[in-house]
Amino acid sequence: MVDVVANASQITPEWLTQALLSNGLIKSSVTDVNLGVIGVGVGLMAELVRIEMTFENPEDIPAVIIAKIAAQNDNREVAKILDFYNREANFYNKVADQIPFRVPASYFAKVNDETYDCVILMEDLGDVSANDQLVGSSEAEAFSAIERIANVHAIYWGKVKSPEYSWMYDFMSVNEAKRLQTLLYRPSLRPTIEKFGHLLDAEATSVLTKTGEQYPDVWANNMFSQETFIHGDYRQDNFIYPEDGTDAVVLDWQVSGCGKGIFDFTYFICQSLQPDVRKRIDKQLVELYVEKLREGGVTDYSFEQCWSDYRRMVLGCLMVPVTVCGTLDLSNERGLAIAECILERNLSAISDLGSAELLK
C-alpha cells in the first residue's frame, strides 16, 4: 500500500516510484526529483508542487507533473467538514474519463482518512493560468461554460441516487443543508458582517441573516432540478482557455459530487459574471442550459422551472462567500479580493432577481 505524503518534503524518488508503479504507469523507477512550489491554491485549499522526475529507463508518462497536496493551514478544517479531498480523489479515480470535456489527466489520487492528508499527481498543463474571476467571464466564455456543464448534468441527471454512485458525496440533501447551516453558515455569518460590513447595507445584512435562518429552504427544498453529478466549484478561476477559443480545461473538482444541477449553473452566473453581463444574458443562459439538457435526454425541465430554481439558488450560493469571508484564512491579497468579489456579485444577483422576496 502506498502511503499518502503529508507535505512536499516527503515527495521522494522512492515514494514516486511506489505511487506510479501502483497504477502501472511506469516500468522502471524514479531516480531523482526536483520540486518547486508553484502555488498555495488561490482557491485556498491546497498546495501545488511541480515535480521534475528522472527515470531509470524511458517511460511513457511525462517527466514533469503536478502534485496537489492538502492545505498546510487552518483551511484544512473546512476541507474536512465538506470532505473536499475524497471528493476530488474519487472524481479522478472513478468518473474523470466520462466527462465530455477536457480535465487534467491524473496519475495517482489518494486520501489518508485518519490524518486527512491527500495527494493527487496530475498532468502539468505548463506555464498557463486560469482566467481571472475578478475580471469576470466574457459573454462567449459564459455561453461555452453553460453548454459544457449542461452536457455533464444531462449524462447523470436523475441517476446518481443509484447504488452505482453511492460513493458520491451528497451535499444538497435536507440533512446536509442543516449540517452546513450549523457547521459553516451560522459560525461564519457574524465574522462576515464584521469584516466586510463596508460592503453591506441594511438590506444585504438582512438577506444574509435570513438566508442563514432558512438555509434548508434555499439549498434543498422547493427545487425542481433533479440530482446529478456536479462540479461544485464551477467558476472562472477554474477554467484554462486555449489561446484561440473557449473550449476550456476545467480544474479543481474538490467540491464535486451528487447535487442539484442548478447549483453549478447559478454559482457560475452569480459569482463569475460582472453584474452588467449577468443581467444582459442570464435569460439566454437559462434557455441554453434547458436546451442542452433536452438534447441530452432531459425532457421534464422547463425554462420556467429552471428560472424559478435559479432565483432561489442565488440565495443558496451565499454559502460560498459567507464561508470564505467568515472562516477562511484570507491573509493573501488575492484571496481577500476574491472574497469581496463573490460576496458583492452574489448579493447583486439576489437584488436584481428579487430573490429576497422568497425569504419568509
MIBA-887063 format. One line per field, with one value per atom (N, C-alpha, C): residue number from 1; residue in one letter; x negated, y negated, z negated. Coordinates in pm, whole numbers. Each point is the difference from the previous one (the first is absolute). Layout:
MIBA-887063
num	c(NUM ...)
residu	c(A ...)
east	c(X ...)
north	c(Y ...)
up	c(Z ...)
This chain:
MIBA-887063
num	c(1 1 1 2 2 2 3 3 3 4 4 4 5 5 5 6 6 6 7 7 7 8 8 8 9 9 9 10 10 10 11 11 11 12 12 12 13 13 13 14 14 14 15 15 15 16 16 16 17 17 17 18 18 18 19 19 19 20 20 20 21 21 21 22 22 22 23 23 23 24 24 24 25 25 25 26 26 26 27 27 27 28 28 28 29 29 29 30 30 30 31 31 31 32 32 32 33 33 33 34 34 34 35 35 35 36 36 36 37 37 37 38 38 38 39 39 39 40 40 40 41 41 41 42 42 42 43 43 43 44 44 44 45 45 45 46 46 46 47 47 47 48 48 48 49 49 49 50 50 50 51 51 51 52 52 52 53 53 53 54 54 54 55 55 55 56 56 56 57 57 57 58 58 58 59 59 59 60 60 60 61 61 61 62 62 62 63 63 63 64 64 64 65 65 65 66 66 66 67 67 67 68 68 68 69 69 69 70 70 70 71 71 71 72 72 72 73 73 73 74 74 74 75 75 75 76 76 76 77 77 77 78 78 78 79 79 79 80 80 80 81 81 81 82 82 82 83 83 83 84 84 84 85 85 85 86 86 86 87 87 87 88 88 88 89 89 89 90 90 90 91 91 91 92 92 92 93 93 93 94 94 94 95 95 95 96 96 96 97 97 97 98 98 98 99 99 99 100 100 100 101 101 101 102 102 102 103 103 103 104 104 104 105 105 105 106 106 106 107 107 107 108 108 108 109 109 109 110 110 110 111 111 111 112 112 112 113 113 113 114 114 114 115 115 115 116 116 116 117 117 117 118 118 118 119 119 119 120 120 120 121 121 121 122 122 122 123 123 123 124 124 124 125 125 125 126 126 126 127 127 127 128 128 128 129 129 129 130 130 130 131 131 131 132 132 132 133 133 133 134 134 134 135 135 135 136 136 136 137 137 137 138 138 138 139 139 139 140 140 140 141 141 141 142 142 142 143 143 143 144 144 144 145 145 145 146 146 146 147 147 147 148 148 148 149 149 149 150 150 150 151 151 151 152 152 152 153 153 153 154 154 154 155 155 155 156 156 156 157 157 157 158 158 158 159 159 159 160 160 160 161 161 161 162 162 162 163 163 163 164 164 164 165 165 165 166 166 166 167 167 167 168 168 168 169 169 169 170 170 170 171 171 171 172 172 172 173 173 173 174 174 174 175 175 175 176 176 176 177 177 177 178 178 178 179 179 179 180 180 180 181 181 181 182 182 182 183 183 183 184 184 184 185 185 185 186 186 186 187 187 187 188 188 188 189 189 189 190 190 190 191 191 191 192 192 192 193 193 193 194 194 194 195 195 195 196 196 196 197 197 197 198 198 198 199 199 199 200 200 200 201 201 201 202 202 202 203 203 203 204 204 204 205 205 205 206 206 206 207 207 207 208 208 208 209 209 209 210 210 210 211 211 211 212 212 212 213 213 213 214 214 214 215 215 215 216 216 216 217 217 217 218 218 218 219 219 219 220 220 220 221 221 221 222 222 222 223 223 223 224 224 224 225 225 225 226 226 226 227 227 227 228 228 228 229 229 229 230 230 230 231 231 231 232 232 232 233 233 233 234 234 234 235 235 235 236 236 236 237 237 237 238 238 238 239 239 239 240 240 240 241 241 241 242 242 242 243 243 243 244 244 244 245 245 245 246 246 246 247 247 247 248 248 248 249 249 249 250 250 250 251 251 251 252 252 252 253 253 253 254 254 254 255 255 255 256 256 256 257 257 257 258 258 258 259 259 259 260 260 260 261 261 261 262 262 262 263 263 263 264 264 264 265 265 265 266 266 266 267 267 267 268 268 268 269 269 269 270 270 270 271 271 271 272 272 272 273 273 273 274 274 274 275 275 275 276 276 276 277 277 277 278 278 278 279 279 279 280 280 280 281 281 281 282 282 282 283 283 283 284 284 284 285 285 285 286 286 286 287 287 287 288 288 288 289 289 289 290 290 290 291 291 291 292 292 292 293 293 293 294 294 294 295 295 295 296 296 296 297 297 297 298 298 298 299 299 299 300 300 300 301 301 301 302 302 302 303 303 303 304 304 304 305 305 305 306 306 306 307 307 307 308 308 308 309 309 309 310 310 310 311 311 311 312 312 312 313 313 313 314 314 314 315 315 315 316 316 316 317 317 317 318 318 318 319 319 319 320 320 320 321 321 321 322 322 322 323 323 323 324 324 324 325 325 325 326 326 326 327 327 327 328 328 328 329 329 329 330 330 330 331 331 331 332 332 332 333 333 333 334 334 334 335 335 335 336 336 336 337 337 337 338 338 338 339 339 339 340 340 340 341 341 341 342 342 342 343 343 343 344 344 344 345 345 345 346 346 346 347 347 347 348 348 348 349 349 349 350 350 350 351 351 351 352 352 352 353 353 353 354 354 354 355 355 355 356 356 356 357 357 357 358 358 358 359 359 359 360 360 360)
residu	c(M M M V V V D D D V V V V V V A A A N N N A A A S S S Q Q Q I I I T T T P P P E E E W W W L L L T T T Q Q Q A A A L L L L L L S S S N N N G G G L L L I I I K K K S S S S S S V V V T T T D D D V V V N N N L L L G G G V V V I I I G G G V V V G G G V V V G G G L L L M M M A A A E E E L L L V V V R R R I I I E E E M M M T T T F F F E E E N N N P P P E E E D D D I I I P P P A A A V V V I I I I I I A A A K K K I I I A A A A A A Q Q Q N N N D D D N N N R R R E E E V V V A A A K K K I I I L L L D D D F F F Y Y Y N N N R R R E E E A A A N N N F F F Y Y Y N N N K K K V V V A A A D D D Q Q Q I I I P P P F F F R R R V V V P P P A A A S S S Y Y Y F F F A A A K K K V V V N N N D D D E E E T T T Y Y Y D D D C C C V V V I I I L L L M M M E E E D D D L L L G G G D D D V V V S S S A A A N N N D D D Q Q Q L L L V V V G G G S S S S S S E E E A A A E E E A A A F F F S S S A A A I I I E E E R R R I I I A A A N N N V V V H H H A A A I I I Y Y Y W W W G G G K K K V V V K K K S S S P P P E E E Y Y Y S S S W W W M M M Y Y Y D D D F F F M M M S S S V V V N N N E E E A A A K K K R R R L L L Q Q Q T T T L L L L L L Y Y Y R R R P P P S S S L L L R R R P P P T T T I I I E E E K K K F F F G G G H H H L L L L L L D D D A A A E E E A A A T T T S S S V V V L L L T T T K K K T T T G G G E E E Q Q Q Y Y Y P P P D D D V V V W W W A A A N N N N N N M M M F F F S S S Q Q Q E E E T T T F F F I I I H H H G G G D D D Y Y Y R R R Q Q Q D D D N N N F F F I I I Y Y Y P P P E E E D D D G G G T T T D D D A A A V V V V V V L L L D D D W W W Q Q Q V V V S S S G G G C C C G G G K K K G G G I I I F F F D D D F F F T T T Y Y Y F F F I I I C C C Q Q Q S S S L L L Q Q Q P P P D D D V V V R R R K K K R R R I I I D D D K K K Q Q Q L L L V V V E E E L L L Y Y Y V V V E E E K K K L L L R R R E E E G G G G G G V V V T T T D D D Y Y Y S S S F F F E E E Q Q Q C C C W W W S S S D D D Y Y Y R R R R R R M M M V V V L L L G G G C C C L L L M M M V V V P P P V V V T T T V V V C C C G G G T T T L L L D D D L L L S S S N N N E E E R R R G G G L L L A A A I I I A A A E E E C C C I I I L L L E E E R R R N N N L L L S S S A A A I I I S S S D D D L L L G G G S S S A A A E E E L L L L L L K K K)
east	c(-85 85 -88 34 -79 50 -93 37 39 71 35 -96 -68 -95 77 -59 64 -41 -116 -49 -100 -42 -86 -134 -51 -132 -2 116 7 10 1 4 -143 -34 -134 4 -116 -1 62 -27 52 154 53 146 65 -55 57 -4 -108 -10 114 24 110 135 24 130 26 -99 20 0 -77 5 136 62 127 110 -11 100 -52 -115 -56 -44 -34 -32 -148 -85 -141 -41 -113 -51 -133 -68 -130 16 -77 8 -34 38 -39 -131 -101 -132 -34 69 -30 122 17 111 -50 67 -22 138 21 130 1 114 19 143 20 134 47 115 47 125 56 117 57 64 64 149 37 140 67 16 76 138 43 123 -13 -122 -26 2 20 21 -108 -107 -101 -132 -106 -133 -34 -52 -35 -152 -51 -144 -29 -94 -43 -116 12 -99 -68 -132 -80 -69 31 -49 -105 -95 -94 29 14 32 -123 3 -108 -5 119 13 106 3 104 140 93 136 98 124 103 57 -1 56 -90 58 -83 -98 -114 -103 30 94 38 149 36 139 25 125 39 49 -37 57 89 122 93 12 -40 -12 96 45 93 -55 90 -37 -82 -101 -87 36 125 45 137 61 127 115 -17 106 30 -94 23 125 33 117 130 8 118 2 -118 -9 48 -31 40 151 59 145 74 -49 66 -64 -100 -68 -52 -60 -50 -98 -89 -108 48 88 56 84 69 84 -84 -113 -83 -71 -50 -64 99 122 103 31 4 25 -104 -128 -104 -5 27 -9 122 117 123 73 -2 83 -69 -124 -65 2 -13 -5 137 107 133 43 -80 37 -22 100 -8 -73 -96 -91 -132 -99 -134 -17 -56 -43 -145 -77 -139 -7 -95 -21 -50 41 -42 -80 -109 -89 7 48 12 83 98 84 40 -34 29 9 85 20 -24 -70 -13 114 100 119 -27 -109 -32 -64 -96 -71 60 82 56 -108 -111 -98 52 -40 47 -108 -14 -88 62 -2 41 -114 -46 -101 73 -24 78 -85 61 -61 -45 -121 -48 44 83 51 -94 -118 -99 18 -68 6 123 113 127 69 94 78 146 83 143 41 114 53 36 2 12 146 41 138 29 -102 21 38 -60 35 138 26 129 0 96 14 56 -49 60 131 80 124 -26 -99 -30 -45 -83 -46 117 94 115 88 29 82 -70 -132 -76 2 -15 -3 134 110 132 27 -40 18 -79 -125 -83 66 42 50 137 80 130 -22 -103 -27 -36 -75 -32 127 76 122 95 11 92 -41 -130 -48 48 -4 26 137 78 128 92 36 93 -58 -131 -60 -88 -42 -107 44 129 46 -4 -42 -7 -123 -1 -114 -133 3 -124 -76 73 -63 6 9 13 -123 -112 -122 5 92 5 43 -71 38 128 103 128 10 -21 -3 113 108 113 131 -11 118 44 118 48 -90 -42 -88 -133 -53 -128 19 115 28 -1 58 1 -141 -81 -137 -83 14 -72 44 129 55 -65 -14 -52 -152 -71 -145 -70 64 -68 72 127 64 14 61 25 -129 -103 -124 -73 23 -70 73 129 81 -47 -15 -39 -139 -102 -130 9 86 18 55 102 61 -98 -79 -95 -117 -53 -118 33 121 34 122 20 114 -1 -119 -10 65 26 64 151 50 137 85 120 98 98 102 94 72 38 71 -87 -127 -91 -24 -17 -20 122 119 122 8 -37 1 -96 -120 -98 54 61 50 118 98 118 -37 -94 -43 -58 -80 -54 107 105 108 83 10 88 -80 -123 -89 52 61 52 97 75 98 -63 -122 -65 -112 -21 -107 53 111 49 149 78 145 45 119 65 -82 -78 -79 55 25 44 -119 -116 -118 -29 -26 -28 -147 -28 -139 -77 -124 -89 -142 -98 -139 -36 -49 -34 -147 -52 -138 -12 91 6 -81 -98 -79 -23 109 -4 -8 -123 -21 -119 -12 -98 -144 -32 -136 -40 96 -29 3 -2 -1 -132 -60 -115 39 2 44 -118 18 -103 -6 -111 -18 104 51 85 145 46 137 50 116 64 18 -67 10 -96 42 -89 -32 -118 -33 57 74 66 -75 -39 -82 83 -67 48 137 -2 123 19 -50 8 142 89 137 98 -52 88 75 110 80 145 88 142 64 73 64 98 62 94 -78 36 -69 6 109 17 -107 -64 -105 -117 -54 -112 37 118 47 3 67 20 -131 -78 -128 -90 -9 -82 54 130 58 -10 30 9 -134 -106 -128 -115 21 -106 31 121 36 10 -54 24 152 52 146 66 -65 63 9 -102 3 107 4 102 141 29 135 35 -99 24 29 -61 7 56 41 35 122 98 114 -43 -92 -51 -77 -71 -75 94 110 101 55 32 52 -101 -127 -104 -14 0 -15 113 123 116 -6 -40 -9 -103 -117 -105 39 69 53 96 88 97 -72 -102 -77 -66 -30 -60 100 130 102 83 -25 78 116 120 115 103 -26 100 -47 -85 -51 18 96 37 -76 9 -58 56 131 64 -50 -15 -50 -145 -79 -141 -15 79 -7 38 102 41 -112 -63 -111 -118 -28 -109 23 121 30 -19 36 -15 -145 -69 -135 -101 28 -94 -8 105 -5 -86 20 -80 -148 -33 -140 -73 73 -63 -86 22 -85 -147 -32 -141 -62 52 -63 5 107 7 -108 -18 -105 -138 -23 -129 -30 97 -21 -10 73 8 -83 -58 -70 -142 -25 -128 -108 -123 -117 -14 23 -6 -121 -110 -119 -68 27 -60 95 -59 74 107 -34 98 116 -28 107 102 -49 88 81 -65 69 110 -28 102 118 -29 108 92 -56 81 79 -65 63 122 -15 111 114 -32 105 82 -69 71 82 -56 72 120 -16 112 115 -32 105 64 -78 54 101 -32 92 130 -11 119 89 -62 77 67 -73 53 112 -8 99 118 -8 107 12 -112 4 28 -24 27 147 89 143 33 -93 20 -27 -64 -29 122 26 117 -24)
north	c(120 -120 -125 -94 -123 -102 -53 -101 -131 -84 -134 -100 -78 -98 -112 -51 -107 -137 -9 -128 25 -107 13 64 -20 54 153 63 145 60 -85 50 33 125 48 90 31 94 134 46 129 -4 -109 -8 -10 -82 -13 133 75 131 90 5 83 -46 -131 -53 30 -22 18 148 82 144 57 -55 54 -10 -95 -16 48 64 53 -105 -120 -109 -6 67 12 146 34 136 6 -114 -3 -72 -105 -73 -146 -82 -141 -8 -57 -4 -136 -105 -133 -89 -98 -95 -141 -95 -141 -61 -61 -51 -152 -55 -144 -34 -67 -42 -109 20 -97 -72 36 -72 63 -81 51 -4 36 1 -130 -82 -123 36 123 50 31 -14 2 137 105 130 103 -40 99 -67 80 -43 69 -73 56 3 115 19 56 -63 56 97 120 105 32 -15 41 132 104 134 48 78 74 148 73 142 86 119 96 36 20 29 -92 -20 -84 52 -92 36 -81 51 -69 -120 6 -110 -123 -120 -121 -8 -59 -13 -114 -89 -111 12 7 10 -96 -8 -85 87 -36 62 -102 41 -83 64 -77 52 -75 65 -62 -132 -93 -132 15 -86 4 -109 -41 -103 38 -93 32 25 -35 24 149 84 144 43 -74 36 -14 -108 -15 111 31 109 131 22 124 5 -112 -3 38 -48 25 115 64 115 -31 -116 -43 101 55 80 134 68 124 -25 -113 -31 -16 -67 -17 130 73 128 96 5 86 -43 -131 -46 57 -18 46 152 69 146 68 -68 69 -57 -131 -52 -98 -36 -102 38 130 42 -3 -30 -9 -144 -96 -140 -43 -63 -30 -129 -38 -109 29 -81 33 -35 96 -22 47 -46 46 151 65 143 22 111 33 129 3 116 73 -68 62 -94 55 -84 81 -49 76 -94 39 -74 94 -50 71 -48 82 -45 -24 55 -23 -137 -35 -128 -110 39 -85 -67 70 -39 48 -70 35 -35 84 -34 48 -89 35 -36 98 -25 -17 -111 -29 -66 -12 -59 -143 -32 -138 -67 -102 -70 -108 -11 -97 -135 -98 -134 -73 47 -62 -41 -89 -40 -7 23 -8 -144 -17 -135 -58 -130 -69 -21 60 -16 -146 -73 -141 -80 33 -65 47 128 56 65 84 71 -91 20 -69 70 -63 63 133 2 123 111 -35 99 50 -88 39 101 -26 94 135 -2 125 75 -73 63 67 -66 57 121 -6 116 119 -23 109 67 -80 60 64 -54 64 139 16 131 103 -43 90 34 -102 23 95 -12 87 147 28 139 67 -74 60 -38 -75 -54 111 -8 97 139 17 132 18 -108 9 54 26 63 152 54 146 52 130 58 -19 -6 -17 -125 -102 -128 -30 104 -20 -67 5 -64 -153 -53 -145 -71 -104 -84 -74 16 -65 -123 -116 -119 -98 48 -89 62 92 56 -94 25 -81 19 124 25 -73 1 -70 -150 -50 -143 -40 82 -30 6 94 11 -121 -41 -118 -125 -7 -113 -9 115 4 -16 70 5 -112 -55 -101 -134 0 -129 -82 58 -78 -46 88 -47 -106 0 -94 -133 -3 -118 -125 7 -119 -50 88 -49 -65 53 -60 -142 -16 -133 -96 50 -87 -40 95 -26 -71 24 -52 -93 -60 -89 -118 -39 -113 32 128 40 22 -11 41 -117 -11 -93 82 -67 68 114 -21 104 122 -22 112 78 -72 67 83 -52 74 126 -10 116 107 -40 95 71 -75 55 94 -45 84 126 -11 119 103 -46 92 69 -75 56 101 -19 83 85 33 58 126 95 119 -35 -109 -37 -59 -52 -58 90 113 91 133 46 133 6 -80 5 -86 30 -84 -14 103 -1 105 -39 96 81 -64 63 134 102 133 13 101 26 51 -43 43 -11 27 -21 -145 -69 -141 -25 -106 -40 -60 -88 -55 -127 -27 -124 -55 -3 -29 -150 -51 -144 -31 -126 -44 33 -9 29 146 87 142 43 -96 30 -51 84 -42 9 -115 -8 6 64 -7 -141 -32 -136 -36 101 -28 43 17 45 0 61 3 142 96 141 25 -34 -5 138 9 108 -39 90 -32 67 -81 43 13 43 -7 63 132 77 37 -83 29 -3 -70 -15 82 90 76 107 44 105 -7 58 3 -130 -67 -125 -46 -111 -58 -69 34 -60 -151 -55 -144 -71 72 -65 -41 93 -35 -118 7 -105 -135 -4 -126 -54 89 -38 -69 58 -63 -138 -10 -126 -110 33 -106 -38 80 -34 -16 40 -13 -99 -56 -101 -137 -100 -137 -24 -76 -18 -47 -90 -50 110 87 112 100 31 94 -47 -125 -52 4 -16 -5 138 105 130 114 -24 116 77 -70 72 87 -52 80 121 -16 112 107 -42 96 77 -71 65 101 -38 90 123 -20 111 102 -48 88 71 -72 59 112 -21 102 121 -24 113 82 -70 70 82 -56 74 123 -6 113 98 -21 94 -42 -121 -49 -81 57 -63 -60 12 -44 -120 -83 -118 -121 -83 -112 -127 -98 -131 -59 9 -60 65 131 68 -37 -6 -34 -143 -92 -139 -10 74 1 53 109 57 -97 -66 -97 -113 -53 -110 45 124 48 37 58 48 -112 -121 -109 -26 32 -8 114 121 113 -19 -68 -22 -88 -71 -83 82 131 84 -21 -19 -11 -131 -117 -122 -15 45 -11 87 122 86 -56 -46 -56 -124 -91 -126 17 96 10 108 91 115 16 -21 35 -102 47 -86 -82 -131 -89 -92 55 -83 -37 76 -42 -96 -92 -112 48 99 46 72 77 67 -100 -112 -104 -64 -25 -61 91 131 96 1 -2 0 -119 -119 -120 8 50 8 92 121 95 -41 -66 -47 -110 -97 -111 49 86 47 86 85 85 -86 -99 -87 -84 -41 -76 85 128 89 19 15 14 -122 -117 -125 -10 26 -14 99 119 104 -7 -90 -9 124 69 128 -14 -118 -19 23 -19 20 148 90 143 37 -92 25 -40 73 -26 -118)
up	c(0 0 0 87 11 -102 -80 -98 69 -74 48 -62 81 -54 -69 -108 -77 49 65 51 111 67 118 -32 -121 -34 1 -7 -1 141 102 138 42 -11 30 123 58 112 -37 -123 -44 -9 -57 -12 138 87 135 75 -17 65 -46 -131 -51 55 -2 43 147 84 144 40 -72 25 -39 -105 -49 104 91 107 135 -1 124 99 -48 90 36 -77 34 -15 62 -8 -74 -7 -69 -133 -23 -126 22 -97 -1 -78 63 -64 -59 44 -53 19 -90 13 -30 63 -29 -25 -117 -39 0 42 -5 -36 -113 -39 96 63 99 -44 -115 -47 -124 -81 -117 24 123 38 -27 105 -18 -52 28 -57 -147 -55 -144 -63 76 -60 33 69 37 30 -10 41 132 95 131 15 43 14 138 72 129 -26 57 -21 133 3 116 -36 75 -33 100 -50 84 -19 111 -6 26 -55 25 149 59 143 59 130 61 -34 -30 -36 84 10 77 -75 -132 -79 13 2 7 -117 25 -104 -96 39 -87 -28 -128 -41 -116 -42 -112 -115 -121 -119 -69 -30 -76 -138 -102 -136 -91 -106 -95 -52 -24 -52 -127 -13 -116 -102 -1 -94 -56 -73 -67 97 128 97 17 -43 10 -79 -107 -80 79 81 87 104 55 97 -59 -129 -65 -22 -41 -22 127 114 127 78 -58 60 141 16 130 62 -81 58 52 -73 53 124 2 115 127 -12 120 38 -100 31 66 -51 61 143 22 137 95 -34 91 10 -108 1 62 3 37 123 23 108 95 -26 84 147 29 140 68 -76 59 28 -41 15 146 62 143 35 -81 34 -70 26 -48 -147 -75 -138 -8 -98 -10 -20 67 -22 -143 -61 -136 1 -78 -5 -134 -103 -133 -85 -73 -85 -122 -118 -122 -119 -97 -124 -117 -102 -126 -90 -22 -73 -148 -54 -141 -20 83 -14 87 95 105 85 16 102 135 105 134 100 102 111 130 99 136 93 75 103 132 66 120 108 114 118 -27 46 -3 130 -13 118 50 -63 43 -67 49 -59 51 -46 37 -130 13 -117 38 -99 24 26 67 18 -136 -8 -127 -38 -109 -47 -36 -44 -34 124 113 127 44 -18 37 136 23 127 107 123 114 37 85 43 70 89 74 -95 -98 -98 -84 -32 -81 74 126 76 14 21 9 -132 -111 -132 -32 32 -29 89 124 87 -52 -42 -54 -119 -97 -123 22 90 31 58 82 59 -107 -102 -111 -79 -34 -78 70 131 74 -10 -3 -7 -128 -111 -131 -58 74 -50 -51 -129 -58 -22 18 -10 -124 -63 -99 -135 -18 -124 8 111 15 -73 -37 -74 71 131 77 -39 -45 -34 -149 -82 -145 -60 69 -49 9 80 19 -128 -32 -114 36 -84 26 -90 57 -84 27 64 20 -48 -94 -65 -113 -54 -113 -121 -26 -114 16 121 23 -11 45 -15 -146 -85 -143 -58 49 -48 42 126 47 -75 -26 -74 -140 -65 -137 -5 89 -8 75 103 81 4 45 25 -128 -101 -123 -67 -15 -62 83 132 88 16 -35 31 -73 -133 -74 43 12 48 138 88 132 -12 -81 -17 -65 -95 -69 91 76 83 130 52 132 -6 -116 -18 95 48 94 135 25 125 -16 -123 -30 -45 58 -54 -85 -54 -90 71 126 74 22 39 23 -129 -111 -129 -37 28 -26 84 128 89 -51 -37 -52 -124 -88 -125 23 77 27 76 93 74 -96 -95 -98 -82 -35 -81 78 132 83 100 -34 100 69 -70 72 112 -15 103 125 -10 118 52 -66 42 50 -59 34 30 -67 18 119 51 102 128 35 123 96 123 101 55 5 59 -67 80 -55 -37 -84 -35 121 8 106 -54 84 -42 27 -102 17 -33 60 -26 -139 -37 -134 -22 87 -10 141 74 143 22 11 8 90 35 99 -40 -127 -45 20 27 18 146 92 143 61 83 79 146 66 139 96 116 105 55 64 52 106 69 116 -17 -126 -13 -143 -19 -132 -51 62 -40 -115 -121 -115 -59 -62 -91 -136 -64 -127 -115 -97 -113 -127 -107 -139 -20 -21 -19 -147 -91 -143 -55 67 -53 85 82 89 -77 60 -62 45 -79 29 -46 90 -38 106 -23 95 113 124 113 0 -52 1 -82 -93 -79 87 80 88 89 58 90 -72 -114 -71 -58 -56 -61 101 120 103 36 22 47 -106 -125 -100 -61 26 -60 100 126 100 111 -1 99 -65 68 -46 1 -97 -8 129 73 123 106 6 94 -42 -129 -49 35 -28 26 148 84 144 59 -56 68 -85 -125 -82 53 58 58 118 81 113 -51 -111 -56 -56 -60 -46 120 107 120 55 3 51 -89 -129 -95 19 5 17 135 104 134 3 -62 2 -86 -109 -77 85 74 84 107 59 100 -61 -130 -69 -58 30 -42 -120 -55 -113 55 -3 67 -97 -131 -97 -82 57 -72 91 -34 87 -34 89 -25 -129 -19 -117 -129 2 -119 -27 106 -15 -53 52 -45 -148 -40 -141 -89 43 -77 -9 111 6 -100 -5 -94 -145 -30 -137 -31 98 -27 -19 50 -28 -150 -73 -146 -55 51 -45 26 110 36 -102 -84 -102 -96 -7 -83 33 126 40 -47 38 -49 -151 -64 -146 -65 48 -55 28 123 36 -83 -9 -70 -151 -56 -144 -63 80 -57 49 129 57 -31 8 -14 128 -10 116 -7 -50 -20 132 109 126 73 73 59 97 80 99 -68 -103 -72 -54 -52 -53 113 114 113 53 6 44 -96 -130 -100 20 15 20 129 105 132 -3 -53 7 -93 -111 -89 68 60 65 119 82 119 -38 -102 -42 -52 -82 -54 110 100 112 78 20 72 -78 -131 -84 12 -1 13 136 107 136 28 -59 25 -98 -95 -101 -85 -20 -70 -150 -55 -142 -34 97 -26 -23 32 -24 -144 -74 -141 -84 -105 -83 -92)
